[in-house]
Amino acid sequence: MGWKKEYLDLILVPSGLLIMFGYHLYLLYRYQKHTDTTVIGYENHIKTTWIERMLQVELKDRAQALTVIGSNTTAATSMSSTSLVLSSLIGAWVGSSSQNIFKSNFIYGDTSSSTISFKYISLLTCFLLAFACFVQAARYFVQVNFFISMPNSEIPVKYVQKAMLRGGTFWLVGLRALYLSISLLLWIFGPIPMFVSSVILVVIMHSLDKNSDPLHEFHPANKHNLLKKIGEEISAVATAIEHH
């Protein structure tokens, strides 16, 4: 029994997926054990501190916070719409006869009808997962908007922080689903492009996900030092006037 090019899909495609999922398990471990070494932990630290500081100001001064949350909601809505459009295109593509162009001899791999259909279904699943995650992200960002703009109420800071972090988590998962869809899209052109793209994506994500900056505590400005500095400046100006 000799070698068949169809065997390449059975080797490279699971290997590429294993590399992608293995990296994200490693990233999850780093986030749980060494939060400050990941960009996810760094951004979550900034978000929780930002929420805490924003809830300390008066309601009339929270317009900037509502603008920021609104921008996040708009971004999540746009990404969900994009994912839904891509899902519709894949669905229309599966139902058409144009998929026969991918049975070309230039594709080194399994080009059977069942494998091609499985490729499209996998890609469609990624886009639908991204759509669902971005919708949930927008939902939690809207919830944060309600919390921050609620008048005459003492809102627990943890409630708002929890909603904000959940929205960020769904946003992150949606983006990762789109990253995975790149590899699955290239799988249409053969298992070799899929495997190579998986390795390249993991290298790029590893570079983008690591953080070397220490977590800043963002302490409130010291009013005593500020008043002292203003007093010193007034004294310096008064001394200069006296000399003149």
Phi and psi in degrees as a GROMACS rama.xvg file:
@    title "Ramachandran Plot"
@    xaxis  label "Phi"
@    yaxis  label "Psi"
@TYPE xy
-87.8423  177.297  GLY-2
-74.092  138.005  TRP-3
-122.136  143.901  LYS-4
-65.3957  -20.4786  LYS-5
-64.7885  -25.4875  GLU-6
-66.0384  -22.51  TYR-7
-63.6167  -34.6081  LEU-8
-65.0482  -35.2694  ASP-9
-72.936  -16.8829  LEU-10
-102.172  -53.6341  ILE-11
-76.3685  -38.7942  LEU-12
-65.2496  -50.1152  VAL-13
-61.854  -34.03  PRO-14
-64.8988  -43.7488  SER-15
-63.1962  -43.2653  GLY-16
-65.9552  -37.6133  LEU-17
-63.9968  -38.0346  LEU-18
-64.9074  -43.7022  ILE-19
-63.8258  -50.1575  MET-20
-70.6025  -35.239  PHE-21
-63.1646  -39.6042  GLY-22
-63.6885  -40.8132  TYR-23
-71.6635  -29.0376  HIS-24
-66.7495  -38.9814  LEU-25
-64.8383  -40.6609  TYR-26
-64.3535  -39.3519  LEU-27
-64.2344  -40.2584  LEU-28
-62.5595  -44.6911  TYR-29
-63.009  -38.674  ARG-30
-66.8649  -36.969  TYR-31
-74.876  -39.1755  GLN-32
-96.7934  -34.3288  LYS-33
-134.694  71.7676  HIS-34
-58.869  -39.747  THR-35
-70.6776  -9.36945  ASP-36
-91.7091  -0.512668  THR-37
-115.864  147.37  THR-38
-65.5014  -32.8245  VAL-39
-61.5624  -47.3135  ILE-40
-64.7116  -38.3667  GLY-41
-63.651  -44.4635  TYR-42
-69.1259  -38.7064  GLU-43
-64.6064  -36.5613  ASN-44
-62.5925  -42.3945  HIS-45
-65.7883  -41.3768  ILE-46
-63.8831  -45.9656  LYS-47
-64.4256  -39.3898  THR-48
-67.2878  -40.0289  THR-49
-61.9715  -43.6654  TRP-50
-62.0414  -43.1697  ILE-51
-61.9717  -42.7315  GLU-52
-69.9679  -38.6729  ARG-53
-66.3021  -34.1538  MET-54
-75.2413  -9.14221  LEU-55
-87.1279  -13.9731  GLN-56
-91.9073  165.944  VAL-57
-68.3069  154.401  GLU-58
-59.7127  -37.3141  LEU-59
-67.7968  -16.9108  LYS-60
-100.951  12.6697  ASP-61
-98.4248  15.3246  ARG-62
-62.0258  -38.1511  ALA-63
-64.0418  -39.9355  GLN-64
-63.5672  -41.7218  ALA-65
-64.6684  -33.5291  LEU-66
-66.0251  -42.4733  THR-67
-63.5837  -46.6987  VAL-68
-63.6452  -39.3095  ILE-69
-62.1414  -37.0636  GLY-70
-65.0888  -40.8592  SER-71
-64.0286  -40.4302  ASN-72
-64.435  -42.6235  THR-73
-63.2531  -41.7548  THR-74
-63.5815  -43.9994  ALA-75
-64.3423  -39.6062  ALA-76
-64.9605  -41.1655  THR-77
-64.4886  -42.0752  SER-78
-67.7087  -36.1507  MET-79
-66.3559  -39.2845  SER-80
-64.3139  -41.5094  SER-81
-62.395  -43.354  THR-82
-63.6059  -38.9587  SER-83
-67.1758  -39.9347  LEU-84
-63.2795  -43.2982  VAL-85
-63.7534  -37.6179  LEU-86
-63.4167  -40.3543  SER-87
-64.9841  -40.1535  SER-88
-63.8848  -42.4055  LEU-89
-64.5471  -40.9861  ILE-90
-61.5867  -42.2462  GLY-91
-67.0802  -35.4347  ALA-92
-66.0267  -41.2869  TRP-93
-63.1952  -38.6366  VAL-94
-77.5918  -8.79482  GLY-95
-95.2414  175.074  SER-96
-95.3532  3.47182  SER-97
-70.832  -13.2823  SER-98
-67.3288  -12.7509  GLN-99
-66.946  -19.2929  ASN-100
-68.1745  -18.3283  ILE-101
-90.8727  11.4158  PHE-102
-96.6535  18.2643  LYS-103
-67.4135  154.371  SER-104
-71.4034  -13.0679  ASN-105
-72.3749  -18.2186  PHE-106
-88.0983  115.677  ILE-107
-91.4082  96.6655  TYR-108
164.413  -169.013  GLY-109
-76.508  120.14  ASP-110
-116.368  23.3139  THR-111
-70.4996  159.116  SER-112
-62.6409  -38.13  SER-113
-66.7081  -39.9985  SER-114
-67.6149  -40.7957  THR-115
-62.8427  -41.8814  ILE-116
-64.0431  -39.1089  SER-117
-64.4699  -36.3626  PHE-118
-61.3885  -45.9099  LYS-119
-67.1396  -39.8033  TYR-120
-64.6052  -40.0992  ILE-121
-63.3283  -43.3545  SER-122
-65.6321  -40.9591  LEU-123
-63.3896  -38.4305  LEU-124
-62.516  -40.852  THR-125
-63.3342  -43.5436  CYS-126
-66.3935  -39.6627  PHE-127
-68.0321  -36.4726  LEU-128
-64.2244  -42.5932  LEU-129
-62.9364  -41.0928  ALA-130
-59.9852  -47.3975  PHE-131
-62.9495  -40.0237  ALA-132
-68.0484  -41.5303  CYS-133
-68.0651  -34.0597  PHE-134
-64.9523  -43.4276  VAL-135
-65.1911  -37.2748  GLN-136
-61.5709  -44.9595  ALA-137
-62.2031  -37.1571  ALA-138
-61.4597  -45.7333  ARG-139
-71.1764  -33.6823  TYR-140
-65.8284  -37.2261  PHE-141
-64.9559  -37.8514  VAL-142
-63.4378  -40.563  GLN-143
-62.0956  -38.5894  VAL-144
-60.5764  -43.2317  ASN-145
-62.9499  -42.8485  PHE-146
-60.2829  -48.3921  PHE-147
-68.5084  -33.896  ILE-148
-93.1015  5.37141  SER-149
-73.5588  122.588  MET-150
-86.764  154.913  PRO-151
53.0202  44.2652  ASN-152
-146.988  145.579  SER-153
-97.0588  100.021  GLU-154
-88.0947  124.694  ILE-155
-59.9953  132.197  PRO-156
-60.354  -36.085  VAL-157
-64.4581  -32.1213  LYS-158
-62.0368  -46.8243  TYR-159
-69.3604  -41.9078  VAL-160
-62.9005  -40.4373  GLN-161
-63.2097  -44.0576  LYS-162
-65.037  -40.1204  ALA-163
-64.7535  -43.8104  MET-164
-68.7456  -35.7744  LEU-165
-66.2145  -41.0003  ARG-166
-60.9007  -42.1923  GLY-167
-65.0169  -35.3647  GLY-168
-66.5136  -44.9454  THR-169
-63.6043  -38.1209  PHE-170
-60.7122  -43.1976  TRP-171
-65.4355  -44.5449  LEU-172
-63.9428  -38.6862  VAL-173
-61.835  -41.8733  GLY-174
-64.9465  -41.1005  LEU-175
-65.4802  -34.6575  ARG-176
-64.5238  -37.6244  ALA-177
-68.3764  -37.1678  LEU-178
-61.6476  -43.133  TYR-179
-64.5877  -33.8652  LEU-180
-65.3074  -24.2661  SER-181
-63.7756  -45.4132  ILE-182
-65.0487  -41.102  SER-183
-68.3199  -32.3941  LEU-184
-65.8632  -41.2352  LEU-185
-72.5749  -18.637  LEU-186
-63.8573  -26.7675  TRP-187
-58.2492  -31.0095  ILE-188
-93.5112  9.15703  PHE-189
126.806  158.926  GLY-190
-71.1833  -26.8273  PRO-191
-65.7705  -50.5363  ILE-192
-58.7874  -33.9036  PRO-193
-65.9507  -45.7279  MET-194
-66.2105  -43.7132  PHE-195
-63.1523  -42.7879  VAL-196
-65.6651  -34.4303  SER-197
-63.4784  -44.1789  SER-198
-64.442  -43.7757  VAL-199
-64.6008  -41.996  ILE-200
-62.7388  -40.3676  LEU-201
-65.2777  -40.7994  VAL-202
-63.0702  -43.4407  VAL-203
-66.816  -45.0122  ILE-204
-65.3533  -36.4185  MET-205
-62.3461  -37.9719  HIS-206
-69.6199  -35.3927  SER-207
-82.7914  -24.7734  LEU-208
-88.0131  -13.8225  ASP-209
-88.431  147.642  LYS-210
-129.209  134.387  ASN-211
-114.151  -4.1464  SER-212
-83.8917  136.856  ASP-213
-68.7395  152.76  PRO-214
-74.5528  116.848  LEU-215
-80.1811  142.186  HIS-216
-82.9104  -19.0841  GLU-217
54.2974  54.8192  PHE-218
-68.2925  146.54  HIS-219
-60.7354  152.582  PRO-220
-62.7369  135.624  ALA-221
-77.2424  109.309  ASN-222
-66.4868  -32.8591  LYS-223
-64.0311  -45.4159  HIS-224
-65.3774  -34.633  ASN-225
-66.4404  -45.0161  LEU-226
-65.1387  -36.3465  LEU-227
-64.1102  -40.938  LYS-228
-65.7943  -41.0689  LYS-229
-63.7559  -41.8237  ILE-230
-62.137  -40.2921  GLY-231
-64.2262  -39.198  GLU-232
-66.588  -38.5773  GLU-233
-66.1685  -40.4716  ILE-234
-64.0548  -39.8689  SER-235
-64.6139  -41.2108  ALA-236
-66.2778  -41.4918  VAL-237
-63.5112  -39.7853  ALA-238
-64.4786  -39.4371  THR-239
-65.7161  -37.4411  ALA-240
-66.5554  -41.2081  ILE-241
-62.3769  -38.64  GLU-242
-66.7609  -29.6094  HIS-243
